[in-house]
Amino acid sequence: MNMEAIGRTLWCDWGKTIESYKELSDCTKYVMDGLNCYWPNAAVNKFFISVHQRYFRSCPVSGRALQDPPISILCPFIVVPILMTLLMTGLVVWRSKRTEGVV
């Protein structure tokens, strides 16, 4: 499949472009094997950078960039371990004081 055949409006849809991208990747591997070169190498990297600049430059970053989760999800992952640490520390101190009097 050809990127031009997919159409510019679908270039940013990974589901539509992955097949072409895989074919291109396999082709570069095949060519490098035929030339007895390692894959990937600097020439292949430069080629893929030019492909990305041509076809994927205008794609939005959202969906590709890592983002923090919403605060409603993030807070429990921060607060629960802190509370558990404080609770366990308090429990250890309380138990150690309680057993000191018993000999």
N, C-alpha and C positions, 0 to 999 in steps of 0.2 A: 504494500500500500504506500502511496505517495502522500507526503504532507500537503502538497498543493491540492490533491484530490480530496483530502479531508475537509479542506476549507479553513480559511483564516479564523473564522468564528469558533472553531472547535480545537484550535491548536493548544489551548490552555486546558482542555479536558483530557486528563491523563488516561482515562479509560479509552478514549478514541485514539490517542497517539502512542500508547505503549507498544502496540504491535509494530508500528513503523520504527520506533526507537530501538526495539529489540532486534529487528532485522538489520538496522544500521550498525548496531553494536556487534552483531554476529559477523557482518560483512567486514568490519574493520579488523576483527580477530582473524578472519580468513585471509585477508590481504597481508596482515603482519606475519602470519604463519608462512605464507608463500614467500615472503621476503626474508624469512628466518630472523625476524625481529621479535623482541618481547612485546607483549600486550598487557596492559596499556603502556604507552611510552609518551614522550614529549610531543611527538607529531600527532598521535591520536588525541591526546589531551587538547592540543591546539585546535584540531579539527572539531572536536565536540564543543569547545568554547565558541567557535564560530557558528556551529549549528544552533547552540542555545541563544546566541545573540540574534540570529536571524529569525528563529521560530518562537522563542519563548521570552523574548525581552519584554513584551507588553503584558505578560501574564501577571495577575495579582499575586502578591506575596502571601496573602492569607491562604491557609490550607497547607502551605509549605513550611512556614516559619513556626518554630516552637513558641508557644505562648503560655503564660501562667494560667492555671485554671481559675474559674470564678472564685471570689472570696468565700462564697458559701461552701465550696468544696475544699478550698485550701485551708481554711481555719481549723476544721476538725483534725486535719493531719498535723497541724502545728500544736494545737491546744491539748489534744489527748495525750501525746507522749510527755508533754511538760507536766500535766496533772498526774499521770501515772508515776513519773519520777518523784514528784513531791510526795505523793501518797506512799510509795514504797519506802522512801527515806524516812518519813514520819513513822511508818510501821516498824522499821528496823530500830529507830531510836526508842520508840515506845516499848518494844519488846526487850531491848537491852537494858533499859532502866528497870523494868519490871522483874527481870531475872537477877539483877544485881543484889537485891535484898534477900533472895532465897539462896542459902548456902548448903 
